[in-house]
């Protein structure tokens, strides 16, 4: 008997999409950030039952900065192996009481039933022992239970981000057989942003433990209270005390992200859409840490010919008598030379994500709602469909990188440009909101028919709007 069921192992429907991780990307991340985070003893936690539907999951969790291993307890619940860094306290096997730390989880699939038995036994061997890091303590448990990874001993790793990046690159084996790892994210931060937080937490380890020691002593002694005030004074003067320097976890944002309903699992979806993801240059990767992850996705298929629906090529900036702003955009701000430079930074190459189904593409789209805008630019050419998320976080950069001419790269075979999104009901509206290409209402309707033909199991809804003078 297998411990997991990848189709119904989750408590609800979650979107899933590729996410960046510095110079690389993770092909698929289960975005479970819609579940509620709570705060318990300065840690962000979530209910295991809010994420998984059963009690048979094995996963390695990456909190901030704690790493922990969660295993079925054999009685319908879960137990966790928890360790303290710097040998501050003995490791413990504890009942999760249905709560574990929020963050990134590596869910282990296709494991035989006895894997949980061996893990529980290994956890008890290391129960009560002290280790330099929680990472190393958990890896010793995995190692003793029969897990390996690549050419390196698991117990040679000590830091959270080093472990995360190593496992994503090398995978896991159990008793010599590959383990399928599924990446699950319960935090609202994307993979790259959360990885930065992990690294920051690693760097602040000694400061964090020092602050906790001062806190404890200041409760008992006025002298230590004064010492604590002196030590934290520089941070307070800079407005960096507490959460900003990583000494304490901030309270989770009160946020409820809506997710569109799942498509039926038993439909016969077309699976011939070849999807690619833009890969930034080294400079683009660095800049992305400041302005957010602007990505271009392309989809190609030969089943439906776009020229059967959209026969006319569109030209960028088609106005006969453009105003000054339009001329500046065309000849300076978004000239072919400028767009080429941006492309060399933002998307010099593309990563192949393989052939995806209609359902896969549907789940990759973030849900747009009144609480959170998640609209995408849409460009249809004679060869491919291009989508790019229009809002990330920095308004000026969003405005620059949301131009349709950036997505198209001045492709001479553009047939349509507008916006597309997935609403909370699961519909896929699209419109012709592009001041650069300015499609007609007839072209909007034709684009809707084309997209419906490519994705027959999706509910594509063309929306006619009054075209703006400029996008």
CORPE-V636004 format. One record per pair of residues at least 24 apart in sequence whose ideal C-beta (glycine too) atoms are under 6 Angstrom apart, sorted by the first residue. I is the first residue (numbers start at 0). J is the second residue. D is the distance in Angstrom with one decimal. If there is no record, write none. Layout:
i = {I:I}
j = {J:J}
d = {D:D}
This chain:
i = {0:2:2:3:5:8:10:10:10:10:12:14:15:16:17:18:18:19:19:20:20:22:25:25:28:28:28:29:30:31:31:32:33:33:34:36:36:38:41:41:42:43:43:44:44:44:45:45:46:47:47:47:48:57:58:58:59:60:60:60:61:61:61:61:62:62:63:63:64:64:64:64:65:65:66:66:66:66:68:69:70:70:70:71:80:80:80:82:82:82:84:84:86:89:89:90:90:90:92:92:101:101:102:103:104:105:106:106:107:108:108:109:114:117:117:118:132:134:134:145:145:146:146:147:158:159:160:160:160:199:200:203:207:210:256:257:257:257:258:259:259:259:259:260:262:262:266:268:268:268:268:269:270:270:271:271:271:272:272:272:273:273:274:274:274:275:275:276:276:277:277:278:278:279:280:280:282:283:283:290:290:291:291:293:293:295:295:296:297:297:298:299:303:303:305:305:305:308:308:308:309:309:309:313:313:315:315:333:333:335:338:342:357:357:364:366:366:367:367:368:374:374:375:376:376:377:377:378:378:378:378:379:379:380:380:380:381:403:403:403:404:415:415:426:426:427:427:428:428:429:430:430:433:434:434:434:435:437}
j = {112:55:110:108:108:51:49:50:51:52:261:362:362:363:276:189:190:191:292:190:191:284:182:190:182:184:190:183:184:183:185:187:256:258:185:101:251:250:247:248:100:101:251:98:100:101:101:185:97:77:97:99:97:107:104:106:105:99:100:104:102:103:159:163:100:102:196:200:159:197:200:201:100:133:133:134:137:159:137:99:115:118:119:115:122:137:140:130:133:136:132:133:129:127:129:125:128:136:122:126:185:186:186:184:183:180:181:183:178:179:181:179:173:144:145:144:157:159:162:173:174:171:173:172:201:197:194:197:198:245:245:245:246:246:371:366:368:423:366:366:421:423:425:425:358:361:456:356:357:358:456:357:354:356:300:302:354:298:300:355:299:354:298:352:355:349:351:350:352:346:349:348:350:345:344:347:344:344:345:393:396:391:392:391:400:346:387:386:383:385:384:383:452:453:379:414:449:445:448:449:414:415:445:413:436:404:435:402:404:409:405:408:454:456:421:421:423:420:422:423:418:420:419:403:406:417:419:403:406:407:416:414:415:410:412:413:412:433:435:436:435:442:446:458:460:457:459:460:462:461:462:464:470:467:469:470:470:466}
d = {5.3:4.7:5.1:4.8:6.0:6.0:5.8:5.9:6.0:4.7:3.8:5.2:5.1:4.1:5.4:5.3:4.2:4.9:5.2:5.1:5.5:5.8:5.5:5.8:4.9:5.4:5.9:4.3:5.8:5.6:4.9:4.7:4.5:5.0:6.0:5.0:4.1:5.4:5.9:5.1:5.4:4.3:5.3:4.6:5.5:5.8:4.8:5.3:5.4:5.8:5.3:5.9:5.7:4.6:4.6:4.7:4.6:5.7:5.9:5.2:4.9:4.4:5.7:5.8:3.3:4.6:5.7:4.9:5.4:5.9:3.5:5.7:5.8:5.5:5.0:4.8:5.6:5.3:4.7:5.7:5.4:4.7:5.9:5.1:4.5:5.9:5.6:5.4:4.2:3.5:4.8:5.6:4.0:4.6:5.6:5.6:5.5:5.2:4.8:4.9:4.6:5.6:5.3:5.7:4.2:5.1:4.2:5.5:5.2:4.0:5.9:4.9:5.7:4.3:5.9:4.7:4.8:5.6:5.2:5.8:4.9:5.8:5.4:4.9:5.7:5.1:6.0:4.9:5.2:5.5:5.7:3.8:5.5:4.4:6.0:5.7:4.4:4.9:5.2:4.6:5.3:5.8:4.3:5.0:4.9:5.6:5.5:4.2:4.5:4.9:5.7:5.6:5.7:4.1:5.2:5.9:6.0:4.8:5.1:5.0:4.7:5.6:5.3:4.4:4.8:4.0:5.8:4.9:5.7:3.6:5.7:4.5:5.2:5.8:5.4:5.2:5.4:4.4:5.3:4.6:4.1:3.2:4.5:5.8:4.6:5.2:5.0:5.1:4.8:5.3:4.5:4.7:4.5:5.0:5.9:5.6:5.5:4.8:5.4:3.9:3.8:5.5:5.3:4.9:4.5:5.0:5.1:5.7:5.4:5.3:5.9:5.9:4.7:5.0:4.2:5.5:6.0:4.1:5.8:5.1:5.2:4.4:5.3:5.7:5.3:5.3:4.2:5.9:4.7:4.9:5.0:4.9:4.1:5.2:4.7:5.5:4.2:4.8:4.5:5.7:5.0:5.8:4.3:4.7:5.2:5.1:4.8:4.6:5.1:5.8:4.5:5.2:5.5:5.4:4.1:3.3:5.8:5.8}
